[in-house]
Amino acid sequence: MNYKQKGNLKISKMTLGTVQLGKNYGISNTNGMPSQDQSHNMLTTAARGGVTVLDTSDDYGESEKVIGNYIEQHPEHPFAICTKFSASKKGDKSLYKALKYFAQKSCDALSIRQISFFLSHTEQDYLTYGKELTTALKELKEEGLILNTGISLSRKDCLEEIVDTGAFDAIQMPLSILDNREIQNGMIKKMSDAGIIVFVRSIYLQGLIFQDPQVLRHTKFDAAAPLVEKIQQTAKQEGMSTSQLALSFIRDTEGIDSLVIGSETVDQITENITMFNTPPLSTRVRDNLLSDFSNVDPFIISPWEWKKRT
């Protein structure tokens, strides 16, 4: 497992996504929400495999409490915590007071005194509150309640504007073989050069890259069929799984610090850790992938648009 050092934080290349610890999540989840013992076994497996960061949110059901219970019982595994808030839930409070309340509530649930990464759950918070949001986060950081400020994006239209504020220590965003625009246009490098910790999620584009291309040709994703087929063929030619190819492509991108990967079982965590410890893709394969997927139909890489088209 590779790491990025930021101050006293050791950030593993794999961040364990923990929404599955708090509620049933995802159309592919066939195991349901794990028991407390199962959750603790999963967290121990991650820690022993070199994972140092957990991604959670107060919106993830019981996830924060499950993690907090584990941290109390296992001080030998001091995970860095990345959790999130939604400014839209502030109610009648000022934004600063609301964020301080959210942060303290998360600290209590997580059994920690300081949040390593405190992220706005959506770019809409920034678009709505702007400087009020960044000022409130800065104050919480100065007070020591949070160590790093951040924002989690779904739509990346405003990414450059957000980076240019200089107000965020960390940014989490979707990125994949098919949706690699920020690699191509230099935004990943720009964030890295600015000292921003870059977390990437949705590396499998919500499972689209695993679908049968022949089936896709008869759906609204028909334009994705030849692209998915190309990915799967490349993986086969390189003697690896589609998931390994997709993960390695993002993992090997300079400037990306950690990939958020969710898991439902101990075996899945072990499998994911194994994939992180494989050799890098060859320059030839990587360059071919960047060339093949440099101009993908926006619909294919915009999951929020999928339900709008029949």
Secondary structure, DSSP 4 states (H G I P E B T S, - for coil): --EEEETTEEEESEEEE-HHHHS--STT--S-SPPHHHHHHHHHHHHHTT--EEE--TTSTTHHHHHHHHHHH-TTS--EEEEEE-GGG-TTS-HHHHHHHHHHHHHHHHT-SSEEEEEES-HHHHHHHTHHHHHHHHHHHHHTSEEEEEEE-SS-TTHHHHHHHT--SEEEEE--SS--HHHHTSHHHHHHHTT-EEEEE-TTGGGGGGS-HHHHTTSTTGGGHHHHHHHHHHHHHTTS-HHHHHHHHHHTSTT--EEEEE-SSHHHHHHHHHHHTSPPPPHHHHHHHHHHTSS--TTTT-HHHHTT--
